[in-house]
Amino acid sequence: LLKDGLFGIGQISEVISNLKNFSRLDRSKVADYDLHEGIESSIRIGYAQLQNRTVRKEFGKIPHVSCSPSQINQVILNLLSNAAQATKDGEGVIMVRTAMRGASEVTVEVADNGSGIPADVLPKIFDPFFTTKGVGKGTGLGLSICYKIVENHGGRLEVQSRPGVGTRFTLVLPVTPPAALAA
């Protein structure tokens, strides 16, 4: 019993540490942040949804980004969660890539081999309260909030999708944010 109790305490400690790292409660609002660390943390937090999918990572050489770590982690977790929901258990593949775009922007790409988004729905996905999920299954706020967070960071959230093939969201962030965020 003592051994099981110590194991349980270790597990609880790990979960709390992951949540603390994810939310960045111990850091100032804006900080130089390692996006790779944020992606790893988001994958650990989203493990329950991602566990029956293959998650592949291709991390490019990117600098730290000046941002609000907890907000950017929220965006990454939401994109991973949506990718998991769009794919089938045991068959889903989610690819996470990072790269530079030009000299002053970094990208985080989350791509899946899921159901894709129909062309007539695509223009609406960032609208508040828009959802393709059934009643009680989704609020339609996830992508809307993500869009606003990224916009406030001086970035963009791009999407490409083909029904039956999959979807790719690309988070584009400036290495140095606009003066308003830094303030």
Accessible surface in RSA format (square Angstrom, percent):
REM  Atomic radii and reference values for relative SASA: ProtOr
REM  Chains: A
REM  Algorithm: Lee & Richards
REM  Probe-radius: 1.40
REM  Slices: 20
REM RES _ NUM      All-atoms   Total-Side   Main-Chain    Non-polar    All polar
REM                ABS   REL    ABS   REL    ABS   REL    ABS   REL    ABS   REL
RES LEU A   1   195.98 109.1 151.70 108.5  44.28 111.3 151.93 106.7  44.05 118.6
RES LEU A   2   143.06  79.7 133.28  95.3   9.79  24.6 138.80  97.5   4.26  11.5
RES LYS A   3   174.92  85.3 168.06 103.1   6.86  16.3 113.44 102.1  61.48  65.5
RES ASP A   4   103.39  72.4  95.21  94.8   8.17  19.3  26.75  63.0  76.64  76.4
RES GLY A   5    36.37  44.9   0.00   N/A  36.37  44.9  34.51  94.7   1.87   4.2
RES LEU A   6   111.48  62.1 102.63  73.4   8.85  22.2 102.98  72.3   8.50  22.9
RES PHE A   7   142.04  71.1 132.01  81.8  10.03  26.1 140.42  85.1   1.63   4.7
RES GLY A   8    27.16  33.5   0.00   N/A  27.16  33.5  26.88  73.8   0.28   0.6
RES ILE A   9   112.43  64.0 111.34  82.9   1.09   2.6 111.56  80.3   0.87   2.4
RES GLY A  10    39.20  48.3   0.00   N/A  39.20  48.3  33.29  91.3   5.91  13.2
RES GLN A  11    87.61  49.0  86.81  63.4   0.80   1.9  19.71  42.0  67.89  51.5
RES ILE A  12   107.67  61.3 105.49  78.6   2.19   5.3 107.64  77.5   0.04   0.1
RES SER A  13    66.03  55.8  58.36  77.9   7.67  17.7  26.61  56.7  39.42  55.2
RES GLU A  14   100.97  58.0  95.16  72.0   5.81  13.8  34.18  66.1  66.79  54.5
RES VAL A  15    84.92  55.9  83.84  75.9   1.08   2.6  84.87  73.7   0.05   0.1
RES ILE A  16   103.77  59.0 103.10  76.8   0.66   1.6 103.31  74.4   0.45   1.2
RES SER A  17    53.16  44.9  48.57  64.8   4.60  10.6  26.52  56.5  26.65  37.3
RES ASN A  18    23.60  16.3  23.60  22.8   0.00   0.0   1.75   4.2  21.85  21.1
RES LEU A  19    91.12  50.7  89.71  64.2   1.41   3.5  89.98  63.2   1.13   3.1
RES LYS A  20   102.46  50.0  99.09  60.8   3.38   8.0  47.88  43.1  54.58  58.1
RES ASN A  21    53.87  37.2  53.57  51.8   0.30   0.7   3.15   7.6  50.73  49.0
RES PHE A  22    28.05  14.0  28.04  17.4   0.01   0.0  28.04  17.0   0.01   0.0
RES SER A  23    31.44  26.6  27.49  36.7   3.95   9.1  28.27  60.2   3.17   4.4
RES ARG A  24    14.04   5.9   7.45   3.8   6.59  15.7   1.63   2.2  12.41   7.5
RES LEU A  25   149.87  83.5 118.57  84.8  31.30  78.7 122.27  85.9  27.59  74.3
RES ASP A  26    95.07  66.6  54.67  54.4  40.40  95.5  34.46  81.1  60.62  60.5
RES ARG A  27    93.87  39.4  71.84  36.6  22.03  52.5  25.50  34.9  68.37  41.4
RES SER A  28    78.31  66.2  56.97  76.0  21.34  49.2  55.40 118.0  22.92  32.1
RES LYS A  29   142.15  69.3 124.03  76.1  18.12  43.1  80.97  72.9  61.18  65.2
RES VAL A  30    36.55  24.1  20.50  18.6  16.06  38.7  20.50  17.8  16.06  43.6
RES ALA A  31    22.77  20.9  14.45  22.3   8.32  18.9  22.77  32.1   0.00   0.0
RES ASP A  32   103.06  72.2  83.41  83.0  19.66  46.5  21.39  50.3  81.67  81.5
RES TYR A  33     0.69   0.3   0.27   0.2   0.42   1.1   0.69   0.5   0.00   0.0
RES ASP A  34    45.24  31.7  41.97  41.8   3.27   7.7   5.29  12.4  39.95  39.8
RES LEU A  35     0.45   0.2   0.00   0.0   0.45   1.1   0.00   0.0   0.45   1.2
RES HIS A  36    36.98  20.2  36.80  25.6   0.18   0.5  19.38  20.0  17.61  20.5
RES GLU A  37    67.16  38.6  60.64  45.9   6.52  15.5  31.35  60.6  35.81  29.2
RES GLY A  38     0.00   0.0   0.00   N/A   0.00   0.0   0.00   0.0   0.00   0.0
RES ILE A  39     0.00   0.0   0.00   0.0   0.00   0.0   0.00   0.0   0.00   0.0
RES GLU A  40    52.89  30.4  52.70  39.9   0.20   0.5  23.75  45.9  29.14  23.8
RES SER A  41     0.51   0.4   0.42   0.6   0.09   0.2   0.49   1.0   0.02   0.0
RES SER A  42     0.00   0.0   0.00   0.0   0.00   0.0   0.00   0.0   0.00   0.0
RES ILE A  43    28.74  16.4  28.59  21.3   0.16   0.4  28.59  20.6   0.16   0.4
RES ARG A  44   105.22  44.2  89.21  45.5  16.01  38.1  51.66  70.6  53.56  32.5
RES ILE A  45    50.11  28.5  26.03  19.4  24.07  58.0  28.85  20.8  21.26  57.7
RES GLY A  46     7.75   9.6   0.00   N/A   7.75   9.6   7.75  21.3   0.00   0.0
RES TYR A  47   135.61  63.3 135.49  77.1   0.12   0.3  97.21  73.1  38.39  47.3
RES ALA A  48    80.02  73.6  63.52  98.0  16.50  37.5  64.82  91.3  15.20  40.3
RES GLN A  49    73.55  41.1  64.03  46.8   9.52  22.7  37.95  80.8  35.61  27.0
RES LEU A  50     7.15   4.0   5.01   3.6   2.14   5.4   5.05   3.5   2.10   5.6
RES GLN A  51    94.51  52.9  64.70  47.3  29.82  71.0  10.99  23.4  83.53  63.3
RES ASN A  52    74.69  51.5  64.78  62.6   9.91  23.9  13.73  33.0  60.96  58.9
RES ARG A  53    41.93  17.6  24.38  12.4  17.55  41.8   3.81   5.2  38.12  23.1
RES THR A  54    65.90  46.9  60.15  61.0   5.75  13.7  30.59  41.1  35.32  53.4
RES VAL A  55    39.70  26.1  14.12  12.8  25.59  61.7  14.12  12.3  25.59  69.4
RES ARG A  56   123.38  51.8 119.24  60.8   4.14   9.9  36.43  49.8  86.95  52.7
RES LYS A  57    90.96  44.4  60.92  37.4  30.05  71.5  31.12  28.0  59.85  63.7
RES GLU A  58    89.85  51.6  81.92  62.0   7.93  18.9  38.56  74.6  51.29  41.9
RES PHE A  59    72.32  36.2  35.89  22.2  36.43  94.8  36.75  22.3  35.57 101.8
RES GLY A  60    27.58  34.0   0.00   N/A  27.58  34.0  24.31  66.7   3.27   7.3
RES LYS A  61   195.96  95.6 170.65 104.7  25.31  60.3 126.08 113.5  69.88  74.4
RES ILE A  62    24.03  13.7   1.90   1.4  22.13  53.3   3.73   2.7  20.30  55.1
RES PRO A  63    58.38  42.5  45.39  41.4  12.98  47.2  56.79  46.9   1.58   9.8
RES HIS A  64   101.18  55.3  90.91  63.2  10.28  26.3  63.38  65.3  37.80  44.0
RES VAL A  65     1.00   0.7   1.00   0.9   0.00   0.0   1.00   0.9   0.00   0.0
RES SER A  66    24.43  20.6  22.65  30.2   1.79   4.1   8.75  18.6  15.68  22.0
RES CYS A  67     0.49   0.4   0.49   0.5   0.00   0.0   0.49   1.2   0.00   0.0
RES SER A  68     2.81   2.4   2.81   3.7   0.00   0.0   0.00   0.0   2.81   3.9
RES PRO A  69     1.84   1.3   1.84   1.7   0.00   0.0   1.84   1.5   0.00   0.0
RES SER A  70    43.94  37.1  39.24  52.4   4.70  10.8  16.32  34.8  27.62  38.7
RES GLN A  71    54.50  30.5  53.85  39.4   0.65   1.5  11.76  25.0  42.73  32.4
RES ILE A  72     0.00   0.0   0.00   0.0   0.00   0.0   0.00   0.0   0.00   0.0
RES ASN A  73     0.00   0.0   0.00   0.0   0.00   0.0   0.00   0.0   0.00   0.0
RES GLN A  74    79.12  44.2  77.53  56.7   1.59   3.8  25.11  53.5  54.00  41.0
RES VAL A  75     0.00   0.0   0.00   0.0   0.00   0.0   0.00   0.0   0.00   0.0
RES ILE A  76     0.00   0.0   0.00   0.0   0.00   0.0   0.00   0.0   0.00   0.0
RES LEU A  77    41.08  22.9  41.08  29.4   0.00   0.0  41.08  28.9   0.00   0.0
RES ASN A  78    34.59  23.9  30.58  29.6   4.01   9.7   6.71  16.1  27.89  27.0
RES LEU A  79     1.74   1.0   0.00   0.0   1.74   4.4   0.00   0.0   1.74   4.7
RES LEU A  80     0.54   0.3   0.54   0.4   0.00   0.0   0.54   0.4   0.00   0.0
RES SER A  81    19.04  16.1  17.35  23.2   1.69   3.9   9.20  19.6   9.84  13.8
RES ASN A  82    37.56  25.9  32.43  31.3   5.13  12.3  16.89  40.7  20.67  20.0
RES ALA A  83     4.04   3.7   2.26   3.5   1.79   4.1   3.53   5.0   0.51   1.4
RES ALA A  84     1.78   1.6   1.50   2.3   0.29   0.7   1.78   2.5   0.00   0.0
RES GLN A  85    90.04  50.3  55.58  40.6  34.46  82.1  38.27  81.5  51.77  39.3
RES ALA A  86    34.39  31.6  19.08  29.4  15.31  34.8  27.16  38.3   7.23  19.2
RES THR A  87    10.15   7.2   0.42   0.4   9.73  23.2   2.89   3.9   7.26  11.0
RES LYS A  88   145.12  70.8 137.84  84.6   7.28  17.3  88.69  79.8  56.44  60.1
RES ASP A  89    94.03  65.9  73.93  73.6  20.10  47.5  30.23  71.1  63.80  63.6
RES GLY A  90    69.24  85.4   0.00   N/A  69.24  85.4  35.28  96.8  33.96  76.1
RES GLU A  91   116.41  66.8 102.10  77.2  14.31  34.1  45.90  88.8  70.51  57.6
RES GLY A  92     2.46   3.0   0.00   N/A   2.46   3.0   1.02   2.8   1.44   3.2
RES VAL A  93    37.22  24.5  35.86  32.5   1.36   3.3  35.86  31.2   1.36   3.7
RES ILE A  94     0.00   0.0   0.00   0.0   0.00   0.0   0.00   0.0   0.00   0.0
RES MET A  95    29.11  15.1  28.85  19.1   0.26   0.6  28.85  24.5   0.26   0.3
RES VAL A  96     0.00   0.0   0.00   0.0   0.00   0.0   0.00   0.0   0.00   0.0
RES ARG A  97    85.46  35.9  85.09  43.4   0.37   0.9  30.48  41.7  54.98  33.3
RES THR A  98     5.27   3.7   0.00   0.0   5.27  12.6   0.24   0.3   5.03   7.6
RES ALA A  99    45.03  41.4  43.21  66.7   1.82   4.1  45.03  63.4   0.00   0.0
RES MET A 100    70.21  36.4  45.18  29.9  25.03  59.6  44.92  38.2  25.29  33.5
RES ARG A 101    92.24  38.7  86.16  43.9   6.08  14.5  43.21  59.1  49.03  29.7
RES GLY A 102    65.25  80.5   0.00   N/A  65.25  80.5  44.36 121.7  20.89  46.8
RES ALA A 103   101.68  93.5  67.28 103.8  34.39  78.2  74.37 104.7  27.31  72.3
RES SER A 104    73.68  62.3  70.96  94.7   2.72   6.3  43.36  92.3  30.32  42.5
RES GLU A 105    35.92  20.6  35.92  27.2   0.00   0.0   8.68  16.8  27.23  22.2
RES VAL A 106     0.40   0.3   0.40   0.4   0.00   0.0   0.40   0.3   0.00   0.0
RES THR A 107    13.03   9.3  13.03  13.2   0.00   0.0   3.93   5.3   9.10  13.7
RES VAL A 108     0.60   0.4   0.60   0.5   0.00   0.0   0.60   0.5   0.00   0.0
RES GLU A 109    29.88  17.2  29.88  22.6   0.00   0.0   2.47   4.8  27.41  22.4
RES VAL A 110     2.83   1.9   1.15   1.0   1.68   4.0   1.15   1.0   1.68   4.5
RES ALA A 111    17.25  15.9  16.46  25.4   0.78   1.8  16.63  23.4   0.62   1.6
RES ASP A 112    19.24  13.5   6.53   6.5  12.71  30.1   3.46   8.1  15.78  15.7
RES ASN A 113    74.38  51.3  54.44  52.6  19.94  48.0  28.67  69.0  45.71  44.2
RES GLY A 114     7.42   9.1   0.00   N/A   7.42   9.1   5.40  14.8   2.02   4.5
RES SER A 115    74.91  63.3  59.14  78.9  15.78  36.3  50.27 107.0  24.64  34.5
RES GLY A 116    12.91  15.9   0.00   N/A  12.91  15.9   0.52   1.4  12.39  27.8
RES ILE A 117    29.71  16.9  28.56  21.3   1.15   2.8  28.95  20.8   0.76   2.1
RES PRO A 118    60.53  44.1  59.85  54.6   0.68   2.5  60.53  50.0   0.00   0.0
RES ALA A 119    84.30  77.5  69.23 106.8  15.07  34.3  72.30 101.8  12.00  31.8
RES ASP A 120   104.86  73.4  88.04  87.6  16.82  39.8  49.69 116.9  55.16  55.0
RES VAL A 121    22.44  14.8  22.44  20.3   0.00   0.0  22.44  19.5   0.00   0.0
RES LEU A 122    44.15  24.6  39.73  28.4   4.42  11.1  39.79  27.9   4.35  11.7
RES PRO A 123   105.90  77.2  70.35  64.1  35.55 129.2  83.82  69.2  22.08 137.2
RES LYS A 124    91.47  44.6  91.47  56.1   0.00   0.0  47.38  42.6  44.09  47.0
RES ILE A 125    14.54   8.3   8.83   6.6   5.71  13.8   9.71   7.0   4.83  13.1
RES PHE A 126    41.89  21.0  34.29  21.2   7.60  19.8  34.37  20.8   7.52  21.5
RES ASP A 127    68.50  48.0  67.58  67.3   0.91   2.2  14.68  34.5  53.82  53.7
RES PRO A 128    82.10  59.8  68.79  62.7  13.31  48.4  68.79  56.8  13.31  82.7
RES PHE A 129   145.94  73.0 127.88  79.2  18.05  47.0 128.52  77.9  17.41  49.8
RES PHE A 130    58.41  29.2  45.62  28.3  12.79  33.3  51.12  31.0   7.29  20.9
RES THR A 131    51.47  36.6  27.40  27.8  24.07  57.4  28.12  37.8  23.35  35.3
RES THR A 132   105.64  75.1  65.94  66.8  39.70  94.6  45.26  60.8  60.37  91.3
RES LYS A 133    86.75  42.3  69.20  42.5  17.56  41.8  52.65  47.4  34.10  36.3
RES GLY A 134    44.80  55.3   0.00   N/A  44.80  55.3  35.20  96.6   9.60  21.5
RES VAL A 135   159.12 104.7 128.71 116.5  30.41  73.3 136.14 118.3  22.98  62.3
RES GLY A 136    80.83  99.7   0.00   N/A  80.83  99.7  40.38 110.8  40.45  90.6
RES LYS A 137   155.82  76.0 127.72  78.4  28.10  66.9  74.82  67.3  81.00  86.3
RES GLY A 138    28.53  35.2   0.00   N/A  28.53  35.2  13.18  36.2  15.35  34.4
RES THR A 139    95.37  67.8  79.76  80.9  15.62  37.2  74.11  99.5  21.27  32.2
RES GLY A 140    15.50  19.1   0.00   N/A  15.50  19.1   9.24  25.4   6.26  14.0
RES LEU A 141    55.09  30.7  55.06  39.4   0.03   0.1  55.06  38.7   0.03   0.1
RES GLY A 142    26.15  32.2   0.00   N/A  26.15  32.2  18.33  50.3   7.82  17.5
RES LEU A 143    25.26  14.1  21.81  15.6   3.45   8.7  21.81  15.3   3.45   9.3
RES SER A 144    17.70  15.0  13.86  18.5   3.83   8.8   0.18   0.4  17.52  24.5
RES ILE A 145    73.22  41.7  70.78  52.7   2.44   5.9  73.22  52.7   0.00   0.0
RES CYS A 146     1.88   1.4   1.88   2.1   0.00   0.0   0.00   0.0   1.88   2.0
RES TYR A 147    89.89  42.0  88.67  50.5   1.22   3.2  44.09  33.1  45.80  56.5
RES LYS A 148   114.97  56.1 114.96  70.5   0.01   0.0  73.32  66.0  41.65  44.4
RES ILE A 149    15.89   9.0  15.45  11.5   0.45   1.1  15.89  11.4   0.00   0.0
RES VAL A 150     0.82   0.5   0.82   0.7   0.00   0.0   0.82   0.7   0.00   0.0
RES GLU A 151    84.92  48.8  73.33  55.5  11.60  27.6  33.50  64.8  51.42  42.0
RES ASN A 152    79.83  55.1  65.38  63.2  14.46  34.8  19.80  47.7  60.03  58.0
RES HIS A 153     2.03   1.1   1.59   1.1   0.45   1.1   1.59   1.6   0.45   0.5
RES GLY A 154    37.59  46.4   0.00   N/A  37.59  46.4  18.16  49.8  19.43  43.5
RES GLY A 155    11.24  13.9   0.00   N/A  11.24  13.9   0.22   0.6  11.01  24.7
RES ARG A 156   100.75  42.3  95.73  48.8   5.02  12.0  65.36  89.3  35.39  21.4
RES LEU A 157    10.82   6.0   0.08   0.1  10.73  27.0   0.08   0.1  10.73  28.9
RES GLU A 158    57.55  33.0  52.24  39.5   5.31  12.6  34.29  66.3  23.26  19.0
RES VAL A 159    33.93  22.3  14.01  12.7  19.93  48.0  14.42  12.5  19.52  52.9
RES GLN A 160   105.45  59.0  99.51  72.7   5.94  14.1  42.89  91.3  62.56  47.4
RES SER A 161    23.39  19.8   0.00   0.0  23.39  53.9   2.57   5.5  20.82  29.2
RES ARG A 162   161.03  67.6 160.45  81.8   0.58   1.4  58.77  80.3 102.26  62.0
RES PRO A 163    81.33  59.3  64.20  58.5  17.13  62.3  64.61  53.3  16.72 103.9
RES GLY A 164    69.39  85.6   0.00   N/A  69.39  85.6  35.38  97.1  34.00  76.2
RES VAL A 165    80.64  53.1  68.45  62.0  12.19  29.4  72.52  63.0   8.13  22.0
RES GLY A 166     7.63   9.4   0.00   N/A   7.63   9.4   4.06  11.1   3.57   8.0
RES THR A 167     9.42   6.7   5.39   5.5   4.03   9.6   6.16   8.3   3.26   4.9
RES ARG A 168    91.44  38.4  90.27  46.0   1.17   2.8   9.43  12.9  82.01  49.7
RES PHE A 169    13.97   7.0  13.97   8.6   0.00   0.0  13.97   8.5   0.00   0.0
RES THR A 170    13.05   9.3  13.05  13.2   0.00   0.0   3.56   4.8   9.49  14.3
RES LEU A 171     0.55   0.3   0.19   0.1   0.36   0.9   0.19   0.1   0.36   1.0
RES VAL A 172     0.08   0.1   0.08   0.1   0.00   0.0   0.08   0.1   0.00   0.0
RES LEU A 173     1.42   0.8   1.42   1.0   0.00   0.0   1.42   1.0   0.00   0.0
RES PRO A 174    22.63  16.5  21.81  19.9   0.82   3.0  21.81  18.0   0.82   5.1
RES VAL A 175    34.46  22.7  32.88  29.8   1.58   3.8  32.88  28.6   1.58   4.3
RES THR A 176   106.06  75.4  91.65  92.9  14.41  34.3  63.01  84.6  43.05  65.1
RES PRO A 177    12.30   9.0   2.84   2.6   9.46  34.4   3.01   2.5   9.29  57.7
RES PRO A 178    55.91  40.7  41.98  38.3  13.92  50.6  55.10  45.5   0.81   5.0
RES ALA A 179    86.24  79.3  69.44 107.2  16.79  38.2  75.30 106.0  10.94  29.0
RES ALA A 180    89.57  82.4  62.27  96.1  27.30  62.1  71.73 101.0  17.84  47.3
RES LEU A 181    26.06  14.5  13.35   9.6  12.71  31.9  19.51  13.7   6.55  17.6
RES ALA A 182    65.96  60.6  39.36  60.7  26.60  60.5  40.19  56.6  25.77  68.3
RES ALA A 183   119.62 110.0  50.29  77.6  69.33 157.7  75.48 106.3  44.14 116.9
END  Absolute sums over single chains surface
CHAIN  1 A    10248.8       8132.6       2116.1       6172.8       4076.0
END  Absolute sums over all chains
TOTAL         10248.8       8132.6       2116.1       6172.8       4076.0
